[in-house]
Amino acid sequence: MSFQAYLDTIKQKTGKGPEELQVLADAKGFSEAGRLKPGVKAGQIVDWLKSDFDLGHGHAMAIYALLTGKKKPGD
């Protein structure tokens, strides 16, 4: 599955696109300007997305990759 396919599935499930999730991560204090803050661990992002959006581990890790800058929409 491509990274973009993960993002598409996340949008279908949550109604939120990558940019919206980056804004929400900023509001939660996990990131700043859509980039993960130092010291924030993958488990924190996974727990948040599982709790608030009922995402599975793989899809939550896709958002973590987005927030770290390792992946971007279209990858």
N, C-alpha and C positions, 0 to 999 in steps of 0.2 A: 504494500500500500504506500502510495506517495505521501509526502508530507501534506501536500495540498488536499489530498483525499481525507486525511485526518481533520484538517481545518473545516472542510465542507461538512463532514459528519458532525463535528462539534457545533457548527452553525445550525444545522438541522435540529439537533437535540436541544440546544440551549437558546437559540434565537440570537446568539451573540457571535459577531465576527471577531477576527483577530484584534483589530483596533479597539473594539469595545472591551475585550478581555484585558487588553493592556491598560486601558483606563481604569477598569475595576481593580486590577492588581496595584496600580498607583494609589487608588483610594484606600485599599487595604493596608498600604504601607510596605508591600513586598517589592515594589519597583518605583522608579522615578523616570518620567518621560518614556515609559514603556520598557525600560531596561531594569533587570533584576538588581536590587541593591546588594552590596557585598554582605556576606554572612547569611543570606537567605538560602535555605536548603531546599532541594527538590521535594523532600517530604512535606514541607510546609505548603508548597504550591499544590501538590497532589491532595493533601488533606482538605484544603480550601475548596478545590474544584470538585472533589468527591462529595463534600458536605453541601455546598451551595448549588451545584449543578448536576449531581449524580453522574459525573463522568467516571469512566473506568481509568485504570492506571495508565494505559497506553495513551489515551487521549489527553489525560492530564499532563503526561510527560511531553506531549507535543507542545502544549502551551508553555511548559517550562523551557523547552528548546527555543521557542519564540522569544520568551522574555530574556534568555541569556544571549540572544543574538546569533546562536548557532544555526538557526533556520529562519527563513522568512517566507511569507506567503508566496506561493508559486513554485516552491522547491518540491 
